[in-house]
Amino acid sequence: MKRAKCIMIQGTMSGAGKSLLCAGLCRIFTQDGFRVAPFKSQNMALNSYVTRDLLEMGRAQVVQAQACGKEPDVRMNPILLKPSSDIGSQVIVNGEVRGQMSAAEYFRMKRKLIPDILKAYDSLAQENDIIVIEGAGSPAEINLRSDDIVNMGMAELVDAPVLLAGDIDRGGVFAQLYGTVALLEEQERKRIGGLIVNKFRGDESILRPGLTMLEEKTGIPVLGVVPYLSVDVDDEDSLAPRLNNGGIQKPLDIAVIRLPRISNFTDFSPLEEHPALGVRYVQSSRELGNPDMVILPGTKSTMADLLWMRQNGLEASVCKLAHAGVPILGICGGYQMLGNTLSDPFGSEGGGELCGMGLLPIDTVFAAQKSRTRVQATVSAEEFAGAQLDGYEIHTGKTTVHGKEFCKLENGQSDGCVHKNVFGTYLHGLFDTGHLTQKVAEYLCQRKGISCEQMRPISHKEYQEQQFDLLAQGMRNALDMQAIYALLNKTN
C-alpha cells in the first residue's frame, strides 16, 4: 500500500513557532490538492481536546487538523503529557490516561511507547499523501538524545527530512541555528534539509550577509525568512503571547484570571474575535481592576490554583466584584472553585479538603477517574437563554448542585449552576458556536447601557478559515516551496 511522504519541523527551542509553521504547511499542502495530516508523537501541554470518539489529544494538532480541513484524530498525537507539577505529569496514551508519572519515571519508560507511536503514524500514513510532523523543544537537548522519541529519534523512525526553525524575535537566531546544528550527531545533521528564520520584523536584505555565512558554516540552505505574521491562530501552551495581552481597547472589558496551571484558554478565542469584547489575562488584584466580567478558566490543579488566588488576594477581589453585581463565569476548574467545598479523598489533587469561594451553591468531590465527553447543550440561564452549545468536558470530580442549572444537555441532564450574577459550567468550547458569545456581548452591553447591534462578528469557523489562508499565503511568500517539495519527494 502506498505510504505518505513526510516532512518534519523542529525548532531551536520551545516557542520557536513550530506549531504555527506546521499549521501553515498543512494548509499549503491541502490547498495544493494533497490529503494531509499533522502528527506529533509526544506533546506536553495543558490545552487539550476531546475528539468525537471521546479520546483526549493536544490542541496544537487539533488546530493543524483544522488547517487540513480534517476532523481531529487522536492518532495525530498519540502521547500527551499534562504537567501537574514541576516534576510530574499525567501521561495520556492514545487518548486514554496511562497514569501519573514523575519526569524520571516517564523518561525510563518512554521508549516502550514507540510501538504506539508507529502504529498511529503508519495508520495515518496509509490514509494520506503527506504527513507534517512537529518536533518538541529542541533536538539539541543532548541530555535527552539517547531516548528521544519526538525530535531526531522520531525523524529516524519514519525517515523524515527536517526543517530547523529559529526564532529571531528573541534574538541570537544565528547562534541558535548554528549551535543546534553543531550539537547534533553527523547522521542527524544530514537529516536537516533546510533552515528557517522565523518571526522576522524588518528589511530582509539586512539579514542576507548573516544568512550567507550561516549557510557556509552549516552547509545547509536557508529556505526562508518568515515574517512575524499577524494571524490569529490558537496557541498551544503557557508560552502563548495572548496570555500577556493587556487587552485591546473595545467597549467591554473581560478579565480572565491567568491561573498558574491554566488550561484550555483557547476557549476564549471566539470572545477575543468579537468587536465589542476586549479580553485580557490578569495575575493580580491590581491588574484585575473593575472589568465588566470576570472569567475563571480551566486548570489542571483546581485546589492549588485556588490557594494561589487566596494567597495573592485575587479571590477576595473577585468575590468583592461578584457581591457588587459584576458577572462572574467559571469554566471547569474555575467552576469548581466558585462552590462551597472541594474534597479530594483519592488524592488526585494532592488530597484534603478546601473551602471554595462560596459564590455558587455547589460541592465538588474529586475522583480518580477522568470524565471525557462531547456534548451539545442549550443554555438555561435567563441572561443567555437559548444559546446553543457544542463542547466537551475533561475533568475529574463530581459536582453536586443545590441551585439552578446553567444549561441542559441533549440527553436531558443538567450542567453547571447559576446564582444571581455568578455562572459556572464544565463545558469547554462553549463559545465556539458563537451563540453564547453574542448573548454575553448583548448582556454586558445592556448592563453598561450601550448598543452592540452593529458589532456582530463573522462565525468562528469562517474566522479560522480566513486566518489559516492568511498564514498559508504569508508562508508561501517567505519559503522556498519548490525546495520543500523537493525534500518531500526524496522520501519513500
N, C-alpha and C positions, 0 to 999 in steps of 0.2 A: 504493500500500500504506500502511496506517495506520502512523504513526510514534509511538514512545513519547513521553510527556510527560517532562519532566526538571526537576530542581532541583539546585542546587549549594551545597555547604557550603564557605565559605572562612573563614580564620582570621586573627587579628591577628598571629600569629607561629607558628613551629613549636612543637608541643606544646600548642596551644590546645584540642586534643580533637577535631579534625576527623574523624579516622578512626573514633573511637568514636561520634560523633554520626551519621556516615553509616551505620555498622552498625546503630544504633538505628532510624534512618528506614527502612533496608532491611527490618528486622524488622517495624516497624509497618505499612508498606505491604503486606508479604507477608501479615501477619495479616489485613489488611483485604481480602484476596482478589485482589490485583493480581499480575501477573507482573513481577518486579522484578530489576534487575541493577545492580551497582555499576560505577563507571568512574572511573579516574584516568589522565589522559593521560600523565603523567610522574611516576614515583615514584623517590625516592632512598632506598635502604635496603640493608642487608646481610642482612636477613631475607628470604629468597626461597623459592620453592616450585616443584616440578616438576609440571606438570599431567599428566593422563592421556595427552595426546598428546606428552609429553616436551618441553614448552616451559617456559621459566622466567618467573615473574612475582613481583611483590611480595606479601608476606604480608598487608598491610592489606586488599587486595582479595580475598584468599583468605578472610579472616575475614568480610568483608562478604558474599561469595558464600554462605558457610555460614549467615549470618544470613538470607539469602533462601531457604535450602534448595536452593541450586544447586551443581552441580559447578564448581569454579574454572576459569575460561576465560581464556586469555592476552589475549583481546580486551578484557577488563576493565582491563588495564594494559599498553598497547602499548609503552610505553617505561619501562625500568627502568635506573637508574644505580646501580652498586655502587661506592662510593668505594674506591679503592685507595691513595690518598694524600691529603694536604691539598689538592692542586690537580688531581687527576685521578680518573677513574672508568672502569670498564668499562661500555660502552654496550650495552644489550640491547634490540633492537627486535623486536617480535612474537615474543618468546621466544627469539630467536637472538642470539648475540654479534655485534655490529657492529664492535667494536674497542675499543681502549684510547685514551681521549682526555683531553687536558688540559681544564680548565674553559673556557679561551679557545677551544680548537678546537670544543668542543661548542656553545658559545654562538654561534659563527659559523655552524654548520650546522643548528641545531635546527629552524628554520622549514621546512627541507626535509622534515622528518618529519611535517608537517601532513597530507599525503595518507594516511600510515599511520594517524595518529590518527583521521581522519574515516572511513576505511574500517572500522576496528574499531568505532567508535561507531555508525555507521549500520547496521552489521550487527546489533549488539545492539538498536538501536532498532526494528528490524523484527520482532524476536522477543519484545519485552517491552512492558508497558504504561507502566512508569516506570523511568527511569534516575536513580540517585542519584550525583551527580558530586562527587568530592572535589578540592579545590584543594591547593596545596602552599605551605608557608611563609606569606607574606603578600602580598596584592595591592598593598600599599603599598611594595614594594621597587622604587622608581621607577627605579633604575639598570637593572632588568631588563624594564621595561614594554614597550619597543619590540619585543621579540621574544618576548613572553610566549605560551606555549602551554599553560599549566596553571592559571592563575587567570582574570583577566578576559578574556584572549585566548581561552581555551577557552570561557568563557561566551558570548562574542560569536560564536564559530564555530557554536554549536548553539542560540543564543538562549535561554540558561538564566537563570531568575531565581536570585538569590543570597541565601543566609542567611549573615550575617557573625557569627562566634563569637569572643568574647573570653574570656580565662582570668582569672577573678577571684582564683583561688588564688595567683597570682604577684603580685597587686597591680596597682593602676593601671588597672583594667578600663575605666573611663570614658574615660581618656586613650587607651587602646588603641583603643577603638571609634571615638571621635570623631576621633582623629588619623589612623586608617586611612581613614575616610570623607573627611576633609579633603584628603588627599593624592591622591585619585582624580580622574580626569577627570570632567566633568559627565555624560557618557554612561555612564561606569562606575558613578557614584553612583546613577543611575536604575535600574540593574540590581538594586540591593540592596533586596529586598522586606521584610527584617526583620533585627533584631539579636538575638543570643542571648548571655546572660551564662552562662558555663559554669563548672562546678566550684565552686559556691557552698556554703559551710558557714554555717549560722546562720538568723536570722529574716529572711525576705524583705521583711517590711514596712519594715525599717530601710533597705532599698535604694530604696524607692519614690520618695523625692524626687529621688534621683540619676537613676533611670530616666526620670522625667518630664522632667527637664532635658535628658537625653541625647536623648530623642525631639524635644524642642523645637529643640535645636541642630542635629540632623542631618536632621530631617524624616522620619525612618524609625522605624517602630514597633518596640518591643521585644517579640518574640514568645515570650519565655520566659526564666526563670532556672532553669537545670538544676542540681540539687544535685550534690555530689560523690558519685556513685553507687558503692556498694560492690558492684561487679560485677567478675568476673574474666574478662576478655576479652583474648586475646593482643595484646601491644603490637607496634608496628611497628619501632622502631629504638632507638638508644642513649640516647634520652631516656626510655625506659621506666622508670617508678617501680620496677618489680620488680628492676631491676639494683642499686638502692640498698637492697634488702631485707637487713637484718641477720640474717634468719632468724626464723621463728616457732618457739616452744618446742614441739617434738614429741619423741618418743622417740629418733629417729635424726637425725643431723646430716650433711647432704650439702653439701660446699663446691664450688661451680662457680667456676673461675678466670675472672674478668672480664677477658678479653684486650682490648687496645686496639681491635682490629678484630673483636670478637666478632660472629659471625653465627649466625643460626638458633637463638637462645637460646629460641625458642618450643618447641624440642624438650623443654624441661624442665617445661612447664606440667602435664603429667599427673603428674609427680613431686610438684609442689607441691600438687596436689589430694589426694594420698594422706594419710590421717590419721596415718600413722606417720612420714612423711618431711618433715623440715624442710630446706628448700633456701635457701641463702644464696650471694651472689656476692661474691667476695673479690679484692682487688688487691694484697695484700701478705702477707708471711710472718706478720706479727703478726696480721692478720685470719684467716689460714688456721687457726691453732691445731691442734687434734687431732680432726679430723672422723672420722666413721665411713666416709666415702667421699669421694673427690675426683674431679671430672669436668673434663676439658679439652675445651671445646666447639669448635665450628667457628670458623674465622676466614678473612677474606678474604686475609690475608697471613701464612701459616704461619711462614716464616723470620723475618720481622721481629718477630712476636709471641713466637717462641721466644727471640730475642735479648733482648727486653724482660723475659721471665721470668728469663733467665740473669743479666741485669744487676741486677735488683732482689731477687734471692735466692729467688724463688718456685720456680725449677727445683730448686735444692738442697733446699728444704723438701719439695717433692713427692717427690723421689727418696728422701729420708730416710723419709718416711711409707711409701712403697712398700716399702722394704727392711725396715720394721718390720711389714709384713704388711697395711697398710691397703689396701683395694681401690681401684684407680685405673682410670677409664674414659676413653678418648679417643674423640672423635667427629670424623670428617672431618679437618680440620686438626689437631685435638688428637690424633687417632690418628697422623697423620704425625709429629708432634713426639716421640712416645714411642719412635720407632725409633732405629736406629743412625746412619743418614746421610740427609741431604736434599740433593739435587743439582738445580740449575736451569740446564741447558745452553742453554735457549732464552730465558732472561731473563724468564719470566712472573712470577717473584717477585723480580726485580732481579738475578738471575744469581748464580753462585758455588756453593759447597758449604758445608755446615754439618753438624757432628756433632749428632745428636739426643740425646735424654735417655737412650738406651740401656736402656730398660725393656722393649722388645719387640724380638724378632729380625726386624726388617723394614728395608727400604731403599726410599726413595721418590725417584723421578726425576720432576720436574715437566715437563709437556708444554705445547705451545702450545694444544692443543685441549682444550676443556672436556668432561667427561663428564656427561651428564644421563640418568638412568634412573629408572624406577619399578620397585620390586621387592617381592616377597613372599619371606619367608625364615623358616627355623626355626633357633633358636639351638642351636649345638652345644656351647658351653662348658658344662662339667659343672655349674657353680654355677647356671646359668639354663637348663639343657637343656629343650628342648621348647617354649619360648616362641615364639609365632607373631608375626611382624613384618610390617608393611605400611608401607614407607617409600620414600625416594627418595635418589638420590645427585646431588650437584652438586660437582664438584671437578676440578681439573687435577692431573695426576700419576698415575703408575702405581707401585703398591707391590708389591715382591717380598717374599713371606712365607716365613720359614725356620722356622716353627713351627706350632702348632695353629691351626685356623680358629676364628673367633668364631661364625659362622653359615653355614648352607648355603642358597643362593638356590634359588628354584623351578626354575631351569634347570640345576641341578646344580653350578653354580660355587660357589666358596668366597668368603667375605668376611671381612675382619678377621683378628685374631690374638689369641691368649691365651698368656700366660706367667705361671705361678703366679697371683698376685693382680692382674695387670695385663691389661686388656681393651681392645681397640680395634676400631672398625668405621667404615665410610664411610657408614652408613645414618643419614639424618635421619628424624625421625618415628618412631624406634624404640620410643618408649614409648606411642604413640597407641593401640595395640590394648588396652593395659592388662596384657597377659600379662607382658611384661618388667618393668613397674612392680611388679607383685605379687611376681615372683620376686626382684627386687632387695630389696624390703622384707623378705621372708621370709629371704633370705640374710643381710642385715645384722642382723636380729633374732636369728637363730640365733647369729651371731658375738658378739652382745652379751649373749646369754643371757636374752632377753625374748621374750614371745609377741606376735604381731601378728594372731592368729587372728580377733580381734574388730575388727580395724582394716582393713576392706576398703572401698575407695571405690566409688561408682557408676561406670559406664563414662564414659570421657572424652567420648564423643558425647552421652550424656544430660546430663552436667555442662554442656557447652557450650550445649545447648538451654535448660537452666534459666537460664543466665546471659544468653543473648540475650533470653529472656522478661522477666527482671528489668530489663534495660536498656530494653527497649521500654516496659514499664509505667512506669518512672521518667521516661522522656522524655514519654510521653503525659500524665502528671500535671503536667509542667512546661511543656510547649509548647502554644501555641495552634494545635492541629492543624487547626482549621477555616480559619484564616488561611493555613496552609501548603498545604492542599488548594486554596484559592482561588488561590494563586500558581501551583500546578501547572496548574490549569485555564486559566490565561491563556496557556499555551504551546501551540504548534501549533494 
